[in-house]
């Protein structure tokens, strides 16, 4: 996993070099390098994502998992807020393109250094008593043998209605994410936002994400993670709606606050629910996480590209309109998930 993640960091060198060499003369080359670098980086992240969550499921006992996810997102938001203010200072004080070059270089360094920290993680013994989770029917960390990955994937989808709803809801939310990807671009083109304003947008979004993480941790502890799906979708739709009618840059601060709150809610559900549903069904965590990632990541990858095509042809309002509809559908699916969680599912027989 670490090797694949490390290789995925290499493409991030492309926008650093391209911005330094062509930043003043060839913006098309810089944009292409950024899209390719980020695309390959995200592709590598998608490849290692199932392994990461399986390790989380193996290392973090179920009773502590909600706290772990809350602390994970909160610490990430704190670091993100600090990074956003640092980026604002760099962009305001360094001449173009060196502010961007420095930001890209520091970002690449930090996402690479995290692999060194992650390499120190060691899995405890599967029979450790701290691992006992309510409702588990297999030992945590146990690898279950199946004759066919695709057959088992079909069994998971056919037998677990809540998981099917989660797949639909996550795919719709991924489709809706085409809008937040272009809020800042729209602000620059329509409202004349500066580079420093862009950094402020990021800081507001991350600050609201931190606040939301602390809030959603309490909500999930009381009402389960499923409730975060409709809540996050409602906030996401609110962000898209406010972006349509934003009269100035200051208004967009509220838009990005909604984005942070929505992202933290959906993100917490996104990380916790596949593991929880696997343990509820008595199936392998690895299979659920892999199935979830395999079937939803393509939507997340394609969404910004689709949004870019629509924005280029028709402007940003249709992109936001599609996002509102997709978020509304996600909220409806989330409400169905809450009801479905009350229905017991049959425990699978050994394959």
C-alpha positions as CSV (number, residue, x, y, z in Angstrom):
1,X,0.0,0.0,0.0
2,X,2.8,2.4,0.9
3,X,4.6,1.8,-2.3
4,X,1.5,2.6,-4.4
5,X,0.8,5.7,-2.3
6,X,4.4,6.8,-2.7
7,X,4.3,6.4,-6.5
8,X,1.1,8.4,-6.5
9,X,3.0,11.4,-5.1
10,X,5.5,11.6,-8.0
11,X,3.0,13.2,-10.5
12,X,2.6,16.1,-8.1
13,X,6.1,17.3,-9.1
14,X,4.7,18.1,-12.6
15,X,2.7,21.2,-11.6
16,X,5.6,22.5,-9.5
17,X,8.0,22.4,-12.4
18,X,5.4,23.6,-14.9
19,X,4.4,26.6,-12.8
20,X,8.0,27.6,-12.2
21,X,8.9,27.3,-15.9
22,X,5.7,28.3,-17.7
23,X,3.7,30.2,-15.1
24,X,4.1,33.6,-16.8
25,X,3.9,32.5,-20.4
26,X,1.9,29.2,-20.9
27,X,-1.1,29.0,-18.5
28,X,-2.5,26.1,-20.5
29,X,0.5,24.0,-19.8
30,X,0.3,24.8,-16.1
31,X,-3.4,23.9,-16.0
32,X,-2.8,20.6,-17.9
33,X,0.1,19.7,-15.5
34,X,-2.1,20.5,-12.5
35,X,-5.0,18.4,-13.7
36,X,-2.8,15.5,-14.7
37,X,-0.8,15.6,-11.5
38,X,-3.9,15.8,-9.3
39,X,-5.7,13.2,-11.3
40,X,-2.9,10.7,-11.0
41,X,-2.5,11.5,-7.3
42,X,-6.2,10.9,-6.7
43,X,-6.1,7.7,-8.7
44,X,-3.4,6.4,-6.5
45,X,-5.3,7.4,-3.4
46,X,-8.3,5.5,-4.8
47,X,-6.2,2.4,-5.3
48,X,-4.9,2.3,-1.8
49,X,-8.2,3.5,-0.1
50,X,-9.6,0.0,0.5
51,X,-6.4,-1.1,2.1
52,X,-6.3,2.0,4.3
53,X,-9.8,1.5,5.6
54,X,-9.2,-2.2,6.2
55,X,-6.2,-1.3,8.3
56,X,-8.3,1.2,10.2
57,X,-10.9,-1.5,10.8
58,X,-8.1,-3.8,12.0
59,X,-6.3,-1.3,14.2
60,X,-9.1,0.7,15.7
61,X,-11.5,-1.3,17.9
62,X,-15.2,-0.7,17.0
63,X,-16.1,1.1,20.3
64,X,-13.4,3.7,19.6
65,X,-14.0,4.1,15.9
66,X,-16.4,7.1,16.0
67,X,-13.9,9.0,18.1
68,X,-11.1,8.1,15.8
69,X,-12.9,9.4,12.7
70,X,-13.9,12.6,14.5
71,X,-10.3,13.2,15.7
72,X,-9.0,12.3,12.2
73,X,-11.2,14.8,10.5
74,X,-10.7,17.5,13.2
75,X,-6.9,17.2,13.1
76,X,-7.0,17.4,9.3
77,X,-9.2,20.5,9.4
78,X,-6.9,22.2,11.9
79,X,-3.9,21.5,9.6
80,X,-6.0,22.6,6.7
81,X,-6.9,26.0,8.3
82,X,-3.2,26.6,9.1
83,X,-2.3,25.7,5.6
84,X,-4.9,28.0,4.1
85,X,-3.7,31.0,6.1
86,X,-0.1,30.0,5.2
87,X,-1.1,29.8,1.5
88,X,-2.8,33.2,1.8
89,X,0.4,34.8,3.2
90,X,2.6,33.2,0.5
91,X,0.3,34.2,-2.4
92,X,0.1,37.8,-1.0
93,X,3.8,38.2,-0.4
94,X,5.6,36.2,-3.2
95,X,5.4,37.3,-6.8
96,X,3.6,35.2,-9.3
97,X,4.2,32.3,-10.0
98,X,6.5,31.7,-7.0
99,X,3.7,31.8,-4.5
100,X,2.0,28.9,-6.2
101,X,5.3,27.1,-6.7
102,X,6.0,27.3,-3.0
103,X,2.4,26.2,-2.1
104,X,2.6,23.2,-4.5
105,X,6.0,22.2,-3.2
106,X,5.1,22.4,0.5
107,X,1.8,20.4,-0.2
108,X,3.7,17.7,-2.0
109,X,6.2,17.5,0.9
110,X,3.5,17.1,3.6
111,X,1.4,14.5,1.7
112,X,4.6,12.5,1.2
113,X,5.8,12.8,4.8
114,X,2.6,11.4,6.1
115,X,3.6,8.0,4.5
116,X,6.6,7.9,6.9
117,X,4.2,8.3,9.8
118,X,1.8,5.7,8.5
119,X,4.6,3.2,8.1
120,X,4.9,3.1,11.9
121,X,1.4,1.6,12.3
122,X,1.4,-2.0,13.5
123,X,-1.6,-4.3,13.6
124,X,-2.4,-5.9,17.1
125,X,-3.2,-9.5,17.5
126,X,-6.7,-10.4,16.2
127,X,-7.6,-12.0,19.6
128,X,-6.9,-8.8,21.6
129,X,-10.0,-8.4,23.9
130,X,-10.1,-4.7,23.2
131,X,-11.3,-5.6,19.7
132,X,-14.7,-7.1,20.6
133,X,-17.3,-5.1,18.8
134,X,-21.1,-5.4,19.3
135,X,-22.7,-7.7,16.8
136,X,-19.5,-8.9,15.1
137,X,-19.7,-12.5,13.9
138,X,-16.1,-12.8,12.8
139,X,-12.8,-12.0,14.4
140,X,-11.5,-8.5,13.7
141,X,-8.7,-8.8,11.2
142,X,-9.8,-12.2,10.0
143,X,-9.3,-12.8,6.3
144,X,-12.3,-14.6,4.8
145,X,-11.7,-16.8,1.7
146,X,-14.1,-16.5,-1.1
147,X,-14.1,-18.3,-4.4
148,X,-14.9,-15.2,-6.5
149,X,-14.5,-11.5,-5.8
150,X,-17.3,-10.6,-8.3
151,X,-19.6,-13.3,-6.9
152,X,-19.1,-12.0,-3.4
153,X,-19.6,-8.5,-4.6
154,X,-22.9,-9.5,-6.1
155,X,-23.9,-11.3,-2.9
156,X,-23.1,-8.2,-0.8
157,X,-25.2,-5.9,-3.0
158,X,-28.1,-8.3,-3.3
159,X,-28.3,-9.2,0.4
160,X,-27.7,-5.8,2.0
161,X,-30.3,-3.2,1.1
162,X,-28.7,-0.6,3.4
163,X,-25.4,-1.0,1.5
164,X,-27.2,-0.6,-1.8
165,X,-28.7,2.6,-0.6
166,X,-25.3,3.8,0.6
167,X,-23.9,3.1,-2.8
168,X,-26.6,5.1,-4.5
169,X,-26.4,8.0,-2.1
170,X,-22.6,8.2,-2.3
171,X,-22.7,8.2,-6.1
172,X,-25.3,11.0,-6.1
173,X,-23.2,13.0,-3.6
174,X,-20.2,12.5,-5.8
175,X,-22.1,13.8,-8.8
176,X,-23.2,16.8,-6.8
177,X,-19.5,17.5,-5.9
178,X,-19.0,18.9,-9.4
179,X,-20.4,22.2,-8.1
180,X,-18.0,22.9,-5.1
181,X,-15.1,22.2,-7.4
182,X,-15.9,25.4,-9.4
183,X,-17.1,27.8,-6.7
184,X,-13.7,29.5,-6.5
185,X,-13.3,29.5,-10.3
186,X,-16.8,31.1,-10.6
187,X,-15.8,33.7,-8.0
188,X,-12.7,34.7,-9.9
189,X,-14.5,35.0,-13.3
190,X,-17.8,36.5,-12.1
191,X,-17.0,38.5,-9.0
192,X,-13.3,39.3,-9.5
193,X,-12.0,37.4,-6.5
194,X,-8.2,37.6,-6.0
195,X,-5.7,34.8,-5.2
196,X,-5.8,35.9,-1.5
197,X,-9.6,35.7,-1.6
198,X,-9.3,32.1,-2.8
199,X,-7.0,31.3,0.2
200,X,-9.6,32.9,2.5
201,X,-12.3,30.7,1.0
202,X,-10.2,27.7,1.7
203,X,-9.7,28.8,5.3
204,X,-13.4,29.4,5.9
205,X,-14.2,26.0,4.4
206,X,-11.7,24.2,6.6
207,X,-12.7,26.1,9.7
208,X,-16.3,25.2,9.2
209,X,-15.2,21.6,8.5
210,X,-13.5,21.5,11.8
211,X,-16.5,22.9,13.6
212,X,-18.7,20.5,11.8
213,X,-16.5,17.5,12.6
214,X,-16.9,18.2,16.3
215,X,-20.6,18.7,15.9
216,X,-21.2,15.6,13.7
217,X,-19.2,13.5,16.1
218,X,-21.8,14.2,18.8
219,X,-24.7,13.7,16.4
220,X,-23.3,10.4,15.1
221,X,-22.8,9.2,18.7
222,X,-26.4,9.9,19.5
223,X,-28.2,9.0,16.3
224,X,-25.7,6.9,14.3
225,X,-23.8,7.9,11.2
226,X,-26.7,7.4,8.8
227,X,-28.3,10.6,9.9
228,X,-25.3,12.5,8.6
229,X,-26.2,11.6,5.0
230,X,-29.4,13.7,4.7
231,X,-27.9,16.5,6.9
232,X,-24.8,16.7,4.8
233,X,-26.8,16.6,1.5
234,X,-29.1,19.4,2.7
235,X,-26.1,21.6,3.6
236,X,-24.5,20.8,0.2
237,X,-27.6,21.9,-1.6
238,X,-27.7,25.1,0.5
239,X,-24.1,25.9,-0.6
240,X,-25.0,25.4,-4.3
241,X,-28.1,27.5,-4.0
242,X,-26.2,30.3,-2.3
243,X,-23.5,30.2,-4.9
244,X,-26.1,30.9,-7.6
245,X,-27.3,34.1,-6.0
246,X,-24.0,35.4,-4.5
247,X,-23.8,39.1,-5.2
248,X,-20.2,39.6,-4.0
249,X,-17.1,37.8,-2.6
250,X,-18.2,38.3,1.0
251,X,-21.4,36.4,0.4
252,X,-19.3,33.4,-0.8
253,X,-17.8,33.1,2.6
254,X,-21.1,31.7,3.7
255,X,-21.2,29.4,0.7
256,X,-17.8,27.9,1.6
257,X,-18.9,27.6,5.2
258,X,-21.8,25.4,4.0
259,X,-19.3,23.4,1.9
260,X,-17.2,22.7,4.9
261,X,-20.1,21.6,7.1
262,X,-21.6,19.4,4.3
263,X,-18.2,17.9,3.5
264,X,-17.5,17.0,7.1
265,X,-20.9,15.4,7.6
266,X,-20.7,13.4,4.4
267,X,-17.1,12.6,4.9
268,X,-17.7,11.2,8.4
269,X,-20.5,9.0,7.1
270,X,-18.3,8.0,4.1
271,X,-15.6,6.7,6.4
272,X,-17.6,5.0,9.0
273,X,-20.6,3.4,7.3
274,X,-18.9,0.8,5.1
275,X,-17.1,-0.7,8.1
276,X,-20.2,-0.5,10.3
277,X,-22.4,-2.2,7.6
278,X,-19.8,-4.9,7.1
279,X,-19.8,-5.7,10.8
280,X,-23.6,-5.5,11.0
281,X,-23.8,-8.0,8.2
282,X,-21.2,-10.3,9.7
283,X,-19.0,-10.0,6.5
284,X,-15.4,-9.2,5.8
285,X,-14.6,-5.5,6.2
286,X,-12.2,-5.7,3.3
287,X,-14.9,-6.9,0.9
288,X,-17.3,-4.1,1.9
289,X,-14.6,-1.4,1.7
290,X,-13.3,-2.6,-1.6
291,X,-16.8,-2.9,-3.1
292,X,-17.8,0.5,-1.8
293,X,-14.6,2.1,-3.3
294,X,-14.8,0.2,-6.6
295,X,-18.4,1.2,-7.3
296,X,-18.3,4.9,-6.1
297,X,-14.8,6.2,-6.9
298,X,-15.6,6.4,-10.7
299,X,-18.4,8.9,-10.0
300,X,-16.0,11.0,-7.9
301,X,-13.4,11.0,-10.6
302,X,-15.8,11.8,-13.4
303,X,-17.9,14.5,-11.6
304,X,-15.5,17.5,-11.9
305,X,-14.8,16.6,-15.5
306,X,-18.5,16.5,-16.3
307,X,-18.9,19.8,-14.4
308,X,-16.2,21.4,-16.4
309,X,-17.8,20.4,-19.7
310,X,-21.1,21.8,-18.6
311,X,-19.6,25.0,-17.1
312,X,-17.7,25.6,-20.3
313,X,-20.7,25.2,-22.5
314,X,-23.5,26.7,-20.4
315,X,-21.9,28.5,-17.4
316,X,-21.9,27.7,-13.7
317,X,-25.6,28.0,-12.9
318,X,-26.5,24.7,-14.6
319,X,-23.7,23.0,-12.7
320,X,-25.1,24.3,-9.4
321,X,-28.6,23.4,-10.4
322,X,-27.6,19.8,-11.2
323,X,-25.8,19.7,-7.8
324,X,-28.9,20.8,-6.0
325,X,-31.0,18.1,-7.6
326,X,-28.3,15.5,-6.8
327,X,-28.0,16.6,-3.2
328,X,-31.8,16.5,-2.8
329,X,-31.8,12.9,-4.1
330,X,-29.0,12.1,-1.7
331,X,-31.0,13.4,1.2
332,X,-33.9,11.2,0.2
333,X,-31.7,8.2,0.0
334,X,-30.3,9.0,3.4
335,X,-33.7,9.1,4.9
336,X,-34.4,5.6,3.4
337,X,-31.1,4.4,4.9
338,X,-32.2,5.5,8.4
339,X,-35.4,3.5,8.1
340,X,-33.6,0.5,6.5
341,X,-31.1,0.3,9.4
342,X,-34.0,-0.8,11.6
343,X,-34.6,-3.8,9.5
344,X,-32.4,-6.8,10.4
345,X,-30.5,-8.6,7.6
346,X,-29.8,-12.3,7.5
347,X,-26.3,-13.3,8.6
348,X,-24.5,-14.9,5.6
349,X,-23.6,-18.6,5.7
350,X,-20.0,-19.5,5.2
351,X,-18.9,-19.6,1.6
